[in-house]
């Protein structure tokens, strides 16, 4: 069974089995996730999840990032999952359309701190969890979304359970049980897309919490169905309404690393609009280089090509026809985000501030955006982007990109990810120390410095 094959691979994984490039990529993703969590706290987003996590009780085992007081490991995983996803600035695997780090890293940080794991053990568990999250999502691309489910919330508990289980010392049998147990907590409805609610930020928190819980239950003797992935009432048939190729999920495990292809976001919004934003930005940059004056008042039309699988998510009913109903609504409104880029010259966390999303002039420009479905053989999150901006004198400004920045086709290196981290966390000695601590985690005796430095950063903000 596939769950057992995944569990057996993970249980046997050693830090020396992981290529240096894959390890380095995992550390970049961990740094990015931590920076996103700190950024969310600095902007006072994700607060309800954090406050509820603090009140869950239990022994002091692990820290929510930025807190000086520890809470139980499952509660800390919940808090950090919410915080890492609160800005929608967290990484994405294009083929899976899953946010891997935000469901795996919170479980890893919490349990590694709880059990005193070494840096090498922590990184091994992180890579195993990331790899499983990517492979489970990529087995049914857009299959969960088509059923109204958030793929991250579907596969997240399973990946978190394996990562947590490894740090608890689980063998292949117990990891198999943990996967089977965790799958019963899979879910995550996409109904927020039609209302502007921010329930999506809770999905990674739930995944981290339930992943840690599933690992603990398995080690305590609870059993889970090892047919949970391919079974007739299993994960895919129940939640994606499709059969999958079990051999494809485990193909080339240990030699082909899907986790090395996770993309890091340059914009704090849904990944499915990033190629369009890049194309618009390129068109505006070309105009500036040629000396063409561009202002919002001169624009008569904007056309953007969008992958068909993206249309219902970032160009759904109401997008581009009104001001966003909430910060989260804006992050899934491609026409409005394109218009904000035109007006502001950039899309940053400030773009989606409460005061920024209610601007009549931006809404007016958003109404000029025409979305053109553009089929692409690649997954939607890895598709090309094209935009045409028409000015009042009939000048056409064209921008085209092969894929969005930060994806595997145009990746961010250590320096770029560190710069993004500083933008989220701010400068200062503690920020620089945290960058070096995370990037050097493979050789560290523990993860203890990470929560301490995160608390120092928040206290200095």
Secondary structure, 3 states (H helix, E strand, C coil): CHHHHHHHHHHHCCHHHCCHHHHHHHHHHHHHHHHHHHHHHHCCCCHHHHHHHHCCCCCCCEECCCCCCEECHHHHHHHHHHHHHCCCCCCEECCCCECHHHHHHHHHHHHHHHHCCCHHHHHHHHHHHHHHHHHHHHCCCCHHHHCCECHHHHHHHHHHHHHHHHHHCCCHHHHHHHHHHHHHHCCCECHHHHCCCCCHHHHHHHHHHHHHHHHHHHHCCCCCCCCCCCCCCCHHHHHCCCCCCHHHHHCCCCCCCHHHHCECCCCCCCHHHHHHHHHHHHHHHHHHHHCCCCCHHHEEEEEEEECHHHHHHHCCCCCCCCCCCCHHHHHCCHHHHHHHHHHHCCCCHHHHCCCCCCCHHHHHHHCCEEEEECCCCCCHHHCCEEEEEEECCCCEEEEEECCCCCCHHHCCCHHHHHHHHHHHHCCCHHHHHHHHHHHCHHHCCCCHHHHHHHHHHHHHC
